[in-house]
Amino acid sequence: MTKDFKGKLFVFSAPSGSGKTTIVRHLLKQERFNLEFSISATSREARGEEKDGIDYYFISAKEFIQKIKNDEFLEWEEVYRDNFYGTLKTEVERIWAKGKHVIFDIDVAGGLRIKKKFPKETLAVFVKPPSIDELKIRLKKRSTESEDKINMRIAKASVELATAPQFDKIIKNYDLDIALKEAEELVGNFLASRITSNEEE
């Protein structure tokens, strides 16, 4: 693999509870795709069994803001007050250096920013839940957040659903098995396509 390898980027975005994380984990198990997960940085506390450097890079809000000032992020978002998420530039460089393609499980706004910065290299996929009501049921089943936090996520989901047409593809997650097959087809087809603007002999 050449030192200058520039892989493809697969962005999966959706409202919380839509099933995008399940889809991303499934795709990572498909060795033929040669994917590696882009670990996001966040200023929030770890939940449940989440581990630093595996699920997220957990850093303080103060450190996150300093990294923003240092232009260390490919994209970042203050999702809720003092609750930041972002993709460090070094994370994509780390994965490309291994000769792998990058897959993201990130916020809708962040996903669109990556697509804007790497328009030809990125396949941006929006995962759509069956309904807002179903979304609320899924979030409650997680039992990781308060009722107020769930209501905040539901309000945000309504706004995020309106951005779906800005993505390259939409997967409607009514049936998980069908959604997984659809995701595999999308990734496989995009990997098979050529990026003419970046290919050098």
C-alpha positions as CSV (number, residue, x, y, z in Angstrom):
1,M,0.0,0.0,0.0
2,T,1.4,3.4,-1.0
3,K,2.3,6.0,1.5
4,D,0.0,8.4,-0.3
5,F,-3.1,6.2,-0.1
6,K,-6.3,8.2,0.0
7,G,-9.2,5.9,0.8
8,K,-12.9,6.5,0.7
9,L,-15.1,7.8,3.4
10,F,-18.4,6.3,4.4
11,V,-20.6,8.6,6.5
12,F,-23.6,7.1,8.4
13,S,-25.8,9.7,10.1
14,A,-29.2,9.6,11.6
15,P,-31.2,10.7,14.7
16,S,-30.3,8.8,17.8
17,G,-32.1,5.5,17.9
18,S,-32.4,5.0,14.2
19,G,-30.1,2.0,14.1
20,K,-27.0,3.5,12.4
21,T,-24.6,2.2,15.0
22,T,-25.9,-1.4,14.4
23,I,-25.5,-1.0,10.6
24,V,-21.9,0.5,11.0
25,R,-20.9,-2.4,13.3
26,H,-22.2,-4.9,10.8
27,L,-20.3,-3.3,7.9
28,L,-17.0,-3.3,10.0
29,K,-17.3,-7.1,10.3
30,Q,-17.3,-7.5,6.4
31,E,-13.6,-7.9,5.9
32,R,-13.9,-7.5,2.1
33,F,-14.7,-3.8,2.6
34,N,-11.4,-3.0,4.4
35,L,-13.1,-0.5,6.7
36,E,-11.9,1.0,10.0
37,F,-14.1,3.0,12.4
38,S,-13.4,6.7,12.8
39,I,-13.5,7.3,16.6
40,S,-15.1,10.6,17.4
41,A,-13.9,12.9,20.1
42,T,-16.6,14.1,22.6
43,S,-16.7,16.2,25.7
44,R,-19.5,14.2,27.3
45,E,-19.0,11.6,30.0
46,A,-18.7,7.9,29.0
47,R,-21.9,5.9,29.2
48,G,-22.2,2.4,30.4
49,E,-19.3,0.3,29.3
50,E,-17.9,2.8,26.8
51,K,-14.1,3.0,26.7
52,D,-11.8,5.8,25.8
53,G,-10.0,5.3,22.5
54,I,-12.4,2.6,21.4
55,D,-15.9,4.1,21.5
56,Y,-14.9,7.8,21.7
57,Y,-11.9,9.9,22.6
58,F,-13.3,11.4,25.9
59,I,-11.8,14.9,26.5
60,S,-12.9,17.8,28.6
61,A,-15.0,20.7,27.1
62,K,-12.0,23.0,27.8
63,E,-9.6,20.7,25.9
64,F,-12.1,20.3,23.1
65,I,-12.4,24.1,22.7
66,Q,-8.6,24.4,22.6
67,K,-8.5,21.9,19.8
68,I,-11.1,23.8,17.9
69,K,-8.9,26.9,18.2
70,N,-5.9,24.9,17.0
71,D,-7.9,23.8,13.9
72,E,-7.4,20.1,14.8
73,F,-10.9,19.0,13.7
74,L,-12.2,17.9,10.3
75,E,-15.7,18.7,11.7
76,W,-17.2,19.5,15.0
77,E,-20.5,20.3,16.5
78,E,-21.8,21.6,19.8
79,V,-24.8,19.1,19.9
80,Y,-26.1,20.4,23.2
81,R,-24.7,23.1,25.4
82,D,-21.1,22.3,26.4
83,N,-21.6,18.9,24.8
84,F,-19.2,18.7,21.8
85,Y,-18.6,16.0,19.2
86,G,-16.0,16.1,16.4
87,T,-13.7,14.2,14.1
88,L,-10.0,14.9,14.6
89,K,-8.0,15.3,11.4
90,T,-5.4,12.9,12.8
91,E,-8.1,10.1,13.0
92,V,-8.7,10.0,9.2
93,E,-4.9,10.3,8.6
94,R,-4.3,7.4,11.0
95,I,-6.8,5.1,9.1
96,W,-5.6,6.1,5.6
97,A,-2.0,5.4,6.7
98,K,-3.0,1.8,7.4
99,G,-4.4,1.6,3.8
100,K,-8.0,1.4,5.0
101,H,-11.2,3.1,4.2
102,V,-12.9,5.2,6.9
103,I,-16.5,4.6,8.2
104,F,-18.2,7.2,10.4
105,D,-21.1,7.0,12.8
106,I,-21.7,10.7,13.4
107,D,-24.2,13.5,13.9
108,V,-26.1,14.7,10.8
109,A,-24.4,18.1,10.7
110,G,-21.0,16.5,11.0
111,G,-21.7,14.0,8.3
112,L,-22.7,16.8,5.8
113,R,-19.6,18.7,6.6
114,I,-17.4,15.7,5.8
115,K,-19.3,15.3,2.5
116,K,-18.6,18.9,1.7
117,K,-14.9,18.7,2.4
118,F,-14.4,15.4,0.5
119,P,-17.3,15.4,-2.0
120,K,-15.9,12.8,-4.4
121,E,-14.4,10.5,-1.8
122,T,-17.4,10.4,0.5
123,L,-20.6,8.4,0.4
124,A,-23.0,10.0,2.8
125,V,-25.9,7.8,4.0
126,F,-28.9,8.8,6.1
127,V,-30.5,6.1,8.2
128,K,-34.2,6.9,8.6
129,P,-36.3,5.4,11.5
130,P,-39.8,4.1,10.8
131,S,-41.3,7.0,12.7
132,I,-40.7,9.5,15.5
133,D,-42.9,7.3,17.8
134,E,-40.8,4.3,17.1
135,L,-37.7,6.4,17.7
136,K,-38.9,7.3,21.2
137,I,-39.6,3.7,22.0
138,R,-36.1,2.7,21.0
139,L,-34.5,5.5,23.1
140,K,-36.5,4.5,26.1
141,K,-35.4,0.9,25.7
142,R,-31.8,1.9,26.0
143,S,-32.4,3.1,29.6
144,T,-29.3,5.3,29.5
145,E,-30.9,8.7,29.6
146,S,-33.5,10.7,31.4
147,E,-36.9,11.5,30.1
148,D,-35.9,15.1,29.5
149,K,-32.8,14.1,27.5
150,I,-34.9,11.7,25.4
151,N,-37.4,14.5,24.7
152,M,-34.5,16.7,23.6
153,R,-33.3,14.0,21.2
154,I,-36.8,13.6,19.8
155,A,-37.1,17.4,19.2
156,K,-33.7,17.3,17.5
157,A,-34.7,14.2,15.4
158,S,-37.5,16.1,13.8
159,V,-35.0,18.8,12.6
160,E,-32.5,16.1,11.5
161,L,-35.1,14.2,9.4
162,A,-35.5,17.3,7.3
163,T,-31.8,17.0,6.2
164,A,-32.2,13.5,4.7
165,P,-32.5,14.7,1.1
166,Q,-29.0,16.3,1.4
167,F,-27.4,12.9,1.7
168,D,-26.3,10.7,-1.2
169,K,-28.5,7.8,-0.1
170,I,-31.3,7.1,2.4
171,I,-31.7,3.7,4.1
172,K,-35.2,3.3,5.7
173,N,-34.6,1.1,8.7
174,Y,-38.1,-0.5,8.9
175,D,-36.6,-4.0,8.8
176,L,-33.0,-4.4,10.1
177,D,-32.0,-7.4,7.9
178,I,-33.1,-5.5,4.8
179,A,-31.3,-2.3,6.0
180,L,-28.1,-4.3,6.5
181,K,-28.2,-5.8,3.0
182,E,-28.9,-2.4,1.5
183,A,-25.9,-0.9,3.4
184,E,-23.7,-3.7,2.1
185,E,-24.7,-3.0,-1.5
186,L,-24.2,0.8,-1.1
187,V,-20.7,0.3,0.3
188,G,-19.7,-2.4,-2.2
189,N,-20.9,-0.3,-5.2
190,F,-19.1,2.8,-4.0
191,L,-15.8,0.9,-3.4
192,A,-16.1,-0.4,-6.9
193,S,-16.4,3.1,-8.4
194,R,-13.4,5.1,-9.4
195,I,-12.4,8.5,-8.1
196,T,-11.0,10.0,-11.3
197,S,-9.9,13.3,-9.8
198,N,-7.5,11.6,-7.3
199,E,-6.0,8.8,-9.3
200,E,-2.4,9.2,-10.4
201,E,-0.4,6.8,-12.4
